[in-house]
Amino acid sequence: MTAFDPELAAALEGLPSGPPLGTASLVDIRRALAEGNLTCAEAIGDRDLVWEDHEIPGTEVVVTVVKPTDAKDAPGFYNIHGGGMVLDDRFADLPRMVALVEEFGFVAVTVDYRLAPEHPHPAPIEDCYAGLTWMAEHASELGFDPARLIVGGGSAGGGLSAGIALLARDRGGPALAGQLLLCPMIDSRNDSVSTVEFAERGVWGRAANEFGWRSLLKGQTSPYAVPATATDLAGLPPAFIEVGAAEIFRDEDVDYARRLWQAGVPTELHVWAGAYHGFDRIAPDSEVTRAALAARASWLRRIIGRA
C-alpha cells in the first residue's frame, strides 16, 4: 500500500474530523468552509494590490478581480475553485491566487459558479465559461494581455478548467495560453486502481467523489463535465497537471496527461510521491509542497514568457 510522505502524514493527523460528505451534511459543511475562507482584504493585507467584484450581465455569475494597482499588459489568470462540484466559493483560493498575482503580476479573476446538486450540469461549466468570456472581453480595461490568459484550478476546479479548455476550443471562444490543472477531478467512473486504494485514506475519498459526481451529472454525460470522456483532445492549450501519488485522482490524471501527449498537446505532468489530495494547503511548509510550488512557477514563467 502506498505510504504518505512523513511530513504530509504528520500534517494530516492534525486535521479536525467532520461528518462524511452527503445530502444531510452538505449545508453544514458549506457553512464551515465559507466561515474559514479569507476575505480579499485579509488575503491581500498590505500588498500593493486592488480587488473588485463584478456581476456578469445576463447571468447569476459573480467574479472577483485581484490585480496589481498599476496593471497594464499583464498576464491573465482565470481561477476556478474546487469543492467536489458541491462545495465552496470564489474566495476559497484567495491565498494561492494572491501569491500568483504578487509573484507574476497576474490580473486574476476568480469565479462563483452555481453548485450541484441544486444546479447540476451544465450550470457550473456554463457559469465558468461566462466568467471566462467576460474576462477576455474586458482585457483592456482590466489591464491584461488576452494572448497570455491561463485558466486553472484544483480538484473540481481543475476538472472545470479542463472542461473550459475543451468548451473554448469547440465554441471558438477565448484563446487560452495554458491550463493549470491541480489534482483535477475529471473522471466520473470512480473505479481506477488509485480510487480503490485510497477510497478511505486522505481528505477526499471514493464515497465523497461519488456524491460529487452524482450530484453534478444526475444521469447526464458530457465531455465538458467529464473531460476524461472527451474523444478528441487535439488543439487544446498547453497543460500542467499535478497530482499526488497517494490520492484517488492519480490514475485518471496520469491517463489524461498521456492522452494529451498523444493528441500533440504540450503537457507537463508531476506526480508527487507520498502526496495526498490537497497536500499543498494542508502542509504548506513541507518539502513536497515547496517542490510542487517551484514546478508550477517554472511552468507559468515559461507560458507567460518570463523564463
N, C-alpha and C positions, 0 to 999 in steps of 0.2 A: 504494500500500500504506500502511495506517495506521501512523504512526510512534509510538513510545513517547515519553512525556514525557521530556525530557533528564535531569531529576533521577532519575526512575524507571529510565531506561535505565542510568545510571551505577551505581545500586544493584544492578541485575540482573547486571551484569558481574562483580560481586564475589562472586557466589554460587558455592559449590563444585559441581562437576558430579558426577553419580552415574549408576548404571545405569538404563536405562529401566524403568518400572514394568511388571511382568508376573509370571507364576507363579514364575519362577526367582528373581526379586529380592525378592519380597514379604516374606519373613521378615526379610531383612537391612534393608530399608527401614523396616519396622515397628520393629525394634530401635533403629535410629538415631534415629527420631523419638521413641521413648519415652525414650531417654537424653538427648535435647535438651529435653524438657519440664520446666518448673519444678515443684517440689513446692508445696503450699499454703503452707508456711512461707516458702519463697523468694519466692513471688509476693506474699504479703501483707506480709512484712517487719515494720516497726514500726507499721503501720496498726492502728487500733482495730477490728479485725475478728476474727471467730472462724470456724472451719470444723469440719465433722464429716462422716463417711461414714455412709451408711445402705444396708442391703440391703433391696430391695423384696420383701416376703413373697410366696412362691409363684412367684418368677421368678429369673432369673440376673442381674438388673439391680442394679448398684451406682450410687449417686449421691453426689455431694459437695455439701454446702451451704456456701456462703460468705455471711456476713451481718454487719451491724453488731452490736456486742456488745449493744446495747440495742434491737434491732429490735422495733418494735411498730406494727402497722397500716401497714407499709411496702409499697411496690410490689414485685411479684414478677417475677423473670426466670428463665425456663427455657432453659438453653443446650444446644444440640446441636452437637457438634464436627464438623468436616469431615474430609476424607481420602478423597474419591472412593468412599465406601462400603466401602473395603477397608483403610483405614489409620487410625492414631492412636487416642487415648483421651480420657477426660473431662478430663484435665489440659491438653490442647493449647491451650485458650482461656483459661487462667487469667489471663494478663496483661490481656486485654481485659475479662474478667469482673470481676476485682478493681477495675479502673478504673471500671466501671459501678457497682459496689457503693459505692465511695468517693464518686463524684460524685452519685449519685441515691438512695443509701440502700437499694438493692435488697436483698431476700433472694433470692439467686441459687442455682440448683441446676444442676449440670452432670452429664450422664448418660453412663454407659458402655453403649453398645449393642453387641450382637454384630455382628461384621463378616462381610461376604461375602469370599471365596466359600464359606468354611466354613459360614456361616449366611446363605443367600440370603433374599430377600423371602418371607414377611412378617416375619422375625425382627427386622431393625433397626427398622422402623416400630412394631412391637408393643412392643418394648423401650422405645422413646422414649415411646409412649403410656402404658405402665405407669408410667414415671417421672413423667410429667406428671400423671397421675391421683393418684399418691401425693402429689405436691407439693400439689395442690389440696385433697386431703382432709386434709392436715396444716397448712393455712394458719394456723390459730390458734396451734398450738404453735410453728411456725416464725416467727411474728410478721409475717405479711404479709396484705394485703387481697386476697382472691381475685378481687375485681372489677377489680383492676389488675394482672392477670397477663399478661405478654408472653412469647411464645415466639420464639426467634431462633437464628441460627447462620450460618456461612459455608460456601459451596461445597456439599458433600454435606449439611452441617448446615443450610444454607439450604433445600435441597431437602426434607430430612426435616421441617423446620419447616413448610414449605408443606403437606406431606403430613399432618402432625399437625393443622394447622388444618382441613383437609378431614375428617379422621377424627373430630375432636372435634365438628365440626358434625353429621356424619352419625350419630354414636352418641349425640348428646345429652350429650357429655362436658363437661369443664371449659370454662367460658365464657372466651374469650381476649379481652383488651383490644386486642391488636395482634400482628402478626407482623413481625419484623425479619429480612429476607431479604437477606443479603450475598452477592453474586455466586452466587445459588443454582443448583445443578445439578438441573434439573427436566425435561429433555427427552432421552430416550434415543435419539432418531433420529440425533443426531450428524451432521447434514448441512446445517446452516444456512450462510449466506454467511460469517459470522464464524468458524464452526467450521473451514471450509476455509481461510480467510485466515490464521488463527492456529494451524493444525494443528501446526506445529513451532516456534512462537515463544512466548516467555514460559515460565511454570513448569508449566502444565497444558495438554497438547496433546491432539490428537484421538485418538491411539493409547491414551494413558492413560485418556482418557474412555471409550473403547470398552471397555477392560478392566474399568473400574469398573462400567459398566452391565451388561456381560455377566456379570460375577461376581455382581451383585445379582439380576438377573432370571432368568437361566437359562431363557429361553424363556417366562417368565410376562409378564403385563401387568396393571397396576393403576394407577388414578389416584392412589392413595396413595403408591405408589412413584415414579410418573412424573407429577407434578402437571400438566405441560403437556398431558396427555391427558384431564384432567378436563373433562367436558362442561358441568357446572353449577358456577359459581363464586359464585353468589349466596349471601348470608348469611354470608360469611367476615368475619373481623375486619379492621380497617384494616391496610394493608400498607405497609411501607417496603421498597423494592427498590433496591439499589445494585449497579452493575456497571461494569467498565471498558469503555471504547470499544475497547480493544485486547486483547480476550480472547475465547475461544471461546463463552462463555456470553452474550455481549452480545445477540444477536438473540433467543434464546429467552426471556431475561429481559424484554426490552422488549416482546415479544409477550405475555408473561404479564401484565405491567402493563396493557397495552391491554385485554386480556380482563377483567381485574378491574374496570377502569373501566366497561366495557360492562355488567358484571354489577351495577353500583351499589356496588362496594366502594371506600371511600375509600383511595386509593393514592397514594403519593409515590414518584416514580422519579428516580434520579440516575444519569446515565451520565457517568463521568469521562473526559474527553479524555486520550488517551495512556496510560491506566492499564491494566496487565495484571492477571491473576488474583493476588490476594493482595498487592497493592501496599502496603496499609497495614502489613503485617507486614515486608515486605522493605525498605521505605523509610519508616519511621515518622516521620522528621523532615522529610519532603518537604512542599512547599506543597499538593500534591494530597491527601495524607493529612490535613493539618490541615483542609482544607476539608471532606473527607468526614466526619471526626470531628465537626465542628461541625454538619453537616447531620443526622447521626444523633442528636446530643444535642438538637437543636431538636425533632425529631420525638418523641423519647422524652419530653421535657418536656411537650409538648402531649398525648401519650397518657396520661401518668400524672397530668396536671392540675396541673403545676407551672410552666406558662408564665407 
